[in-house]
Amino acid sequence: MTSKQRAYLKSLAMNIEPVFQIGKASVTPENVEAVSEAFNTHELIKIGILKNCADDPNEIANTIAERTHSQVVQIIGKKFVLYKPFKDKPKIILPK
């Protein structure tokens, strides 16, 4: 992903509310499965991390991205954005 594409996705993600929250149990198989299912209807997902989660947001974002075969767009504080294009007809067209 180029910096121009990442910047475009960041601009789209500004208006999105977090779809999921990661709690003190950190990354669980249920969380990963829920995020995977959300990628069936959304290409861009924002996830929040609650204050009672002691794990590093970078590790959580990278772990979920790896397990869902998505890409980390940005990590800001306790929120991060993941992107996974639809296989058939992507709704978000990335600039070249």
Order of alpha helices (4+ residues) and beta strands (2+ residues): alpha-beta-alpha-beta-alpha-beta-beta
